[in-house]
Protein backbone atom coordinates (compact mmCIF):
# COMPACT_ATOMS: atom_id res chain seq x y z
CA UNK A 1 0.00 0.00 0.00
CA UNK A 2 1.44 3.39 -0.93
CA UNK A 3 2.27 5.73 1.97
CA UNK A 4 -0.36 8.27 0.89
CA UNK A 5 -3.10 5.59 1.07
CA UNK A 6 -1.94 4.54 4.56
CA UNK A 7 -1.93 8.13 5.72
CA UNK A 8 -5.36 8.70 4.22
CA UNK A 9 -6.89 5.66 5.92
CA UNK A 10 -5.33 6.68 9.28
CA UNK A 11 -6.70 10.20 8.96
CA UNK A 12 -10.09 8.77 8.00
CA UNK A 13 -10.18 6.46 11.03
CA UNK A 14 -9.12 9.36 13.30
CA UNK A 15 -11.86 11.49 11.79
CA UNK A 16 -14.41 8.72 12.28
CA UNK A 17 -13.29 8.27 15.89
CA UNK A 18 -13.56 12.00 16.59
CA UNK A 19 -16.96 12.11 14.93
CA UNK A 20 -18.24 9.15 16.97
CA UNK A 21 -16.90 10.73 20.19
CA UNK A 22 -18.61 14.06 19.42
CA UNK A 23 -21.82 12.30 18.44
CA UNK A 24 -21.79 10.36 21.72
CA UNK A 25 -21.27 13.58 23.71
CA UNK A 26 -24.14 15.32 21.93
CA UNK A 27 -26.29 12.23 22.39
CA UNK A 28 -25.59 12.27 26.16
CA UNK A 29 -26.40 15.99 26.34
CA UNK A 30 -29.69 15.51 24.50
CA UNK A 31 -30.65 12.58 26.74
CA UNK A 32 -29.84 14.62 29.88
CA UNK A 33 -31.91 17.58 28.65
CA UNK A 34 -34.79 15.27 27.82
CA UNK A 35 -34.61 13.65 31.25
CA UNK A 36 -34.61 17.07 32.98
CA UNK A 37 -37.55 18.20 30.87
CA UNK A 38 -39.43 15.02 31.77
CA UNK A 39 -38.64 15.57 35.44
CA UNK A 40 -39.95 19.16 35.25
CA UNK A 41 -43.15 17.92 33.62
CA UNK A 42 -43.84 15.25 36.25
CA UNK A 43 -45.29 17.65 38.83
CA UNK A 44 -46.08 15.01 41.46
CA UNK A 45 -48.75 15.84 44.02
CA UNK A 46 -48.47 15.45 47.77
CA UNK A 47 -50.23 12.08 47.50
CA UNK A 48 -46.97 10.62 46.13
CA UNK A 49 -44.47 9.79 48.86
CA UNK A 50 -40.76 10.38 48.44
CA UNK A 51 -40.22 6.62 48.43
CA UNK A 52 -42.74 6.14 45.61
CA UNK A 53 -41.21 8.98 43.64
CA UNK A 54 -37.67 7.62 43.99
CA UNK A 55 -38.82 4.11 43.08
CA UNK A 56 -40.60 5.36 39.97
CA UNK A 57 -37.61 7.43 38.82
CA UNK A 58 -35.23 4.52 39.43
CA UNK A 59 -37.38 2.44 37.09
CA UNK A 60 -36.45 4.82 34.23
CA UNK A 61 -32.68 4.55 33.96
CA UNK A 62 -32.26 7.75 31.89
CA UNK A 63 -34.20 9.87 34.35
CA UNK A 64 -32.53 8.24 37.36
CA UNK A 65 -29.09 8.89 35.82
CA UNK A 66 -29.91 12.61 35.86
CA UNK A 67 -31.76 12.69 39.22
CA UNK A 68 -28.92 10.90 40.98
CA UNK A 69 -26.50 13.68 39.98
CA UNK A 70 -28.73 16.55 41.18
CA UNK A 71 -28.46 18.21 44.55
CA UNK A 72 -31.57 18.32 46.72
CA UNK A 73 -32.24 22.00 45.94
CA UNK A 74 -31.80 21.41 42.20
CA UNK A 75 -34.23 18.47 42.40
CA UNK A 76 -36.79 20.59 44.25
CA UNK A 77 -36.41 23.40 41.70
CA UNK A 78 -36.81 20.93 38.83
CA UNK A 79 -39.98 19.52 40.40
CA UNK A 80 -41.38 22.99 41.09
CA UNK A 81 -40.44 24.23 37.65
CA UNK A 82 -38.65 27.21 39.17
CA UNK A 83 -35.06 28.28 39.13
CA UNK A 84 -33.87 30.41 42.00
CA UNK A 85 -30.58 32.25 41.70
CA UNK A 86 -27.88 30.34 43.50
CA UNK A 87 -26.44 32.24 46.43
CA UNK A 88 -22.89 31.81 45.15
CA UNK A 89 -23.78 33.31 41.74
CA UNK A 90 -25.84 36.17 43.16
CA UNK A 91 -24.02 39.48 43.07
CA UNK A 92 -22.79 40.54 46.44
CA UNK A 93 -24.91 43.45 47.57
CA UNK A 94 -23.37 45.87 49.93
CA UNK A 95 -25.24 47.21 52.87
CA UNK A 96 -26.44 50.73 52.50
CA UNK A 97 -24.06 53.05 54.31
CA UNK A 98 -24.67 56.42 55.83
CA UNK A 99 -22.26 59.30 55.64
CA UNK A 100 -20.62 60.04 58.93
CA UNK A 101 -20.60 63.66 60.11
CA UNK A 102 -16.90 63.88 59.28
CA UNK A 103 -17.45 62.54 55.76
CA UNK A 104 -20.42 64.85 55.22
CA UNK A 105 -18.54 67.93 56.44
CA UNK A 106 -15.51 66.97 54.36
CA UNK A 107 -17.67 66.58 51.26
CA UNK A 108 -19.38 69.91 51.94
CA UNK A 109 -16.02 71.71 52.14
CA UNK A 110 -14.76 69.87 49.07
CA UNK A 111 -17.90 70.66 47.04
CA UNK A 112 -17.73 74.32 48.02
CA UNK A 113 -14.06 74.53 47.03
CA UNK A 114 -14.72 72.84 43.66
CA UNK A 115 -17.75 75.06 42.98
CA UNK A 116 -15.73 78.19 43.75
CA UNK A 117 -13.04 77.02 41.32
CA UNK A 118 -15.61 76.38 38.55
CA UNK A 119 -17.56 79.59 37.97
CA UNK A 120 -19.63 77.95 35.21
CA UNK A 121 -21.12 75.60 37.81
CA UNK A 122 -21.11 71.83 38.07
CA UNK A 123 -23.78 69.17 38.10
CA UNK A 124 -23.80 66.62 40.89
CA UNK A 125 -22.34 63.93 38.62
CA UNK A 126 -19.65 66.33 37.38
CA UNK A 127 -18.77 67.13 41.00
CA UNK A 128 -18.49 63.41 41.75
CA UNK A 129 -16.30 62.90 38.68
CA UNK A 130 -13.96 65.72 39.73
CA UNK A 131 -13.71 64.35 43.27
CA UNK A 132 -12.82 60.92 41.89
CA UNK A 133 -10.38 62.32 39.33
CA UNK A 134 -8.52 64.27 42.01
CA UNK A 135 -8.49 61.28 44.37
CA UNK A 136 -10.37 63.16 47.10
CA UNK A 137 -13.15 60.63 47.63
CA UNK A 138 -13.71 59.80 51.33
CA UNK A 139 -12.74 56.31 52.44
CA UNK A 140 -15.56 53.80 52.53
CA UNK A 141 -17.50 55.19 49.55
CA UNK A 142 -17.70 53.44 46.19
CA UNK A 143 -17.30 55.40 42.98
CA UNK A 144 -20.83 54.46 41.94
CA UNK A 145 -22.46 55.77 45.08
CA UNK A 146 -20.51 59.02 45.40
CA UNK A 147 -22.88 61.10 43.23
CA UNK A 148 -25.83 59.89 45.29
CA UNK A 149 -24.07 60.64 48.56
CA UNK A 150 -23.42 64.23 47.43
CA UNK A 151 -27.14 65.03 47.71
CA UNK A 152 -27.00 65.61 51.47
CA UNK A 153 -23.91 67.87 51.59
CA UNK A 154 -25.14 69.86 48.57
CA UNK A 155 -28.59 70.22 50.13
CA UNK A 156 -27.02 71.58 53.31
CA UNK A 157 -24.92 74.04 51.31
CA UNK A 158 -28.12 75.25 49.62
CA UNK A 159 -29.92 75.67 52.97
CA UNK A 160 -26.95 77.57 54.40
CA UNK A 161 -26.95 79.84 51.30
CA UNK A 162 -23.34 78.91 50.53
CA UNK A 163 -24.43 77.56 47.13
CA UNK A 164 -27.34 77.92 44.73
CA UNK A 165 -28.69 76.06 41.73
CA UNK A 166 -29.45 77.05 38.15
CA UNK A 167 -31.66 74.90 35.95
CA UNK A 168 -33.90 71.96 36.67
CA UNK A 169 -33.50 68.21 36.99
CA UNK A 170 -30.81 66.87 34.67
CA UNK A 171 -29.71 70.31 33.59
CA UNK A 172 -29.27 71.56 37.16
CA UNK A 173 -25.90 73.02 38.04
CA UNK A 174 -24.63 74.05 41.42
CA UNK A 175 -22.83 77.38 41.85
CA UNK A 176 -20.93 78.75 44.82
CA UNK A 177 -22.43 81.65 46.78
CA UNK A 178 -25.84 83.19 47.00
CA UNK A 179 -28.11 83.63 43.99
CA UNK A 180 -27.55 86.98 42.28
C-alpha positions as CSV (number, residue, x, y, z in Angstrom):
1,X,0.0,0.0,0.0
2,X,1.4,3.4,-0.9
3,X,2.3,5.7,2.0
4,X,-0.4,8.3,0.9
5,X,-3.1,5.6,1.1
6,X,-1.9,4.5,4.6
7,X,-1.9,8.1,5.7
8,X,-5.4,8.7,4.2
9,X,-6.9,5.7,5.9
10,X,-5.3,6.7,9.3
11,X,-6.7,10.2,9.0
12,X,-10.1,8.8,8.0
13,X,-10.2,6.5,11.0
14,X,-9.1,9.4,13.3
15,X,-11.9,11.5,11.8
16,X,-14.4,8.7,12.3
17,X,-13.3,8.3,15.9
18,X,-13.6,12.0,16.6
19,X,-17.0,12.1,14.9
20,X,-18.2,9.1,17.0
21,X,-16.9,10.7,20.2
22,X,-18.6,14.1,19.4
23,X,-21.8,12.3,18.4
24,X,-21.8,10.4,21.7
25,X,-21.3,13.6,23.7
26,X,-24.1,15.3,21.9
27,X,-26.3,12.2,22.4
28,X,-25.6,12.3,26.2
29,X,-26.4,16.0,26.3
30,X,-29.7,15.5,24.5
31,X,-30.6,12.6,26.7
32,X,-29.8,14.6,29.9
33,X,-31.9,17.6,28.7
34,X,-34.8,15.3,27.8
35,X,-34.6,13.6,31.2
36,X,-34.6,17.1,33.0
37,X,-37.6,18.2,30.9
38,X,-39.4,15.0,31.8
39,X,-38.6,15.6,35.4
40,X,-39.9,19.2,35.3
41,X,-43.1,17.9,33.6
42,X,-43.8,15.3,36.3
43,X,-45.3,17.6,38.8
44,X,-46.1,15.0,41.5
45,X,-48.8,15.8,44.0
46,X,-48.5,15.5,47.8
47,X,-50.2,12.1,47.5
48,X,-47.0,10.6,46.1
49,X,-44.5,9.8,48.9
50,X,-40.8,10.4,48.4
51,X,-40.2,6.6,48.4
52,X,-42.7,6.1,45.6
53,X,-41.2,9.0,43.6
54,X,-37.7,7.6,44.0
55,X,-38.8,4.1,43.1
56,X,-40.6,5.4,40.0
57,X,-37.6,7.4,38.8
58,X,-35.2,4.5,39.4
59,X,-37.4,2.4,37.1
60,X,-36.5,4.8,34.2
61,X,-32.7,4.6,34.0
62,X,-32.3,7.8,31.9
63,X,-34.2,9.9,34.4
64,X,-32.5,8.2,37.4
65,X,-29.1,8.9,35.8
66,X,-29.9,12.6,35.9
67,X,-31.8,12.7,39.2
68,X,-28.9,10.9,41.0
69,X,-26.5,13.7,40.0
70,X,-28.7,16.5,41.2
71,X,-28.5,18.2,44.5
72,X,-31.6,18.3,46.7
73,X,-32.2,22.0,45.9
74,X,-31.8,21.4,42.2
75,X,-34.2,18.5,42.4
76,X,-36.8,20.6,44.3
77,X,-36.4,23.4,41.7
78,X,-36.8,20.9,38.8
79,X,-40.0,19.5,40.4
80,X,-41.4,23.0,41.1
81,X,-40.4,24.2,37.7
82,X,-38.6,27.2,39.2
83,X,-35.1,28.3,39.1
84,X,-33.9,30.4,42.0
85,X,-30.6,32.2,41.7
86,X,-27.9,30.3,43.5
87,X,-26.4,32.2,46.4
88,X,-22.9,31.8,45.1
89,X,-23.8,33.3,41.7
90,X,-25.8,36.2,43.2
91,X,-24.0,39.5,43.1
92,X,-22.8,40.5,46.4
93,X,-24.9,43.5,47.6
94,X,-23.4,45.9,49.9
95,X,-25.2,47.2,52.9
96,X,-26.4,50.7,52.5
97,X,-24.1,53.0,54.3
98,X,-24.7,56.4,55.8
99,X,-22.3,59.3,55.6
100,X,-20.6,60.0,58.9
101,X,-20.6,63.7,60.1
102,X,-16.9,63.9,59.3
103,X,-17.4,62.5,55.8
104,X,-20.4,64.9,55.2
105,X,-18.5,67.9,56.4
106,X,-15.5,67.0,54.4
107,X,-17.7,66.6,51.3
108,X,-19.4,69.9,51.9
109,X,-16.0,71.7,52.1
110,X,-14.8,69.9,49.1
111,X,-17.9,70.7,47.0
112,X,-17.7,74.3,48.0
113,X,-14.1,74.5,47.0
114,X,-14.7,72.8,43.7
115,X,-17.8,75.1,43.0
116,X,-15.7,78.2,43.7
117,X,-13.0,77.0,41.3
118,X,-15.6,76.4,38.5
119,X,-17.6,79.6,38.0
120,X,-19.6,78.0,35.2
121,X,-21.1,75.6,37.8
122,X,-21.1,71.8,38.1
123,X,-23.8,69.2,38.1
124,X,-23.8,66.6,40.9
125,X,-22.3,63.9,38.6
126,X,-19.6,66.3,37.4
127,X,-18.8,67.1,41.0
128,X,-18.5,63.4,41.8
129,X,-16.3,62.9,38.7
130,X,-14.0,65.7,39.7
131,X,-13.7,64.4,43.3
132,X,-12.8,60.9,41.9
133,X,-10.4,62.3,39.3
134,X,-8.5,64.3,42.0
135,X,-8.5,61.3,44.4
136,X,-10.4,63.2,47.1
137,X,-13.1,60.6,47.6
138,X,-13.7,59.8,51.3
139,X,-12.7,56.3,52.4
140,X,-15.6,53.8,52.5
141,X,-17.5,55.2,49.6
142,X,-17.7,53.4,46.2
143,X,-17.3,55.4,43.0
144,X,-20.8,54.5,41.9
145,X,-22.5,55.8,45.1
146,X,-20.5,59.0,45.4
147,X,-22.9,61.1,43.2
148,X,-25.8,59.9,45.3
149,X,-24.1,60.6,48.6
150,X,-23.4,64.2,47.4
151,X,-27.1,65.0,47.7
152,X,-27.0,65.6,51.5
153,X,-23.9,67.9,51.6
154,X,-25.1,69.9,48.6
155,X,-28.6,70.2,50.1
156,X,-27.0,71.6,53.3
157,X,-24.9,74.0,51.3
158,X,-28.1,75.3,49.6
159,X,-29.9,75.7,53.0
160,X,-26.9,77.6,54.4
161,X,-26.9,79.8,51.3
162,X,-23.3,78.9,50.5
163,X,-24.4,77.6,47.1
164,X,-27.3,77.9,44.7
165,X,-28.7,76.1,41.7
166,X,-29.4,77.1,38.2
167,X,-31.7,74.9,35.9
168,X,-33.9,72.0,36.7
169,X,-33.5,68.2,37.0
170,X,-30.8,66.9,34.7
171,X,-29.7,70.3,33.6
172,X,-29.3,71.6,37.2
173,X,-25.9,73.0,38.0
174,X,-24.6,74.1,41.4
175,X,-22.8,77.4,41.8
176,X,-20.9,78.8,44.8
177,X,-22.4,81.7,46.8
178,X,-25.8,83.2,47.0
179,X,-28.1,83.6,44.0
180,X,-27.5,87.0,42.3
